[in-house]
């Protein structure tokens, strides 16, 4: 399925946020200590729960305390206000 990850199309086989996290961590060699510093936003809401993903889900991950790039920030704000 194709979701939007940080505002860009991303093909994944994961159907849940936990599966996507594992996929991202392994693909980018993110250590558990670095993973704790990430905030996950699924369809406009920050969550630590294992939410289900569907086609066109919008998922963002950013480092705590960091401001995302302008294009990602705009996409994140749009995801929050999209029905």
Phi, psi and omega in degrees: 000157180249125176242177172256118180247117184052039175084002182237147178301139181215123178273129181220154174262354182284140177249005179220161180295320179298319177296320178294317178303312180301316179299313181294315181299315181292320183292326184255009179054046180272123181283159178303324180292324176287324181298328179294341182270003182261142174252131181252134180235120181243122180049043173091358183233132177293136181207151171245359181279160179273078182280152178285142176253148176224171178309133180071014172301150179247118183232135177232147167226134180223157178283137178305133177083355181259149175263126180291161176303155186306315182295322178291321179297317178297317179295322180295316179294322179294323179297326181292328186254013179262130182293000000 
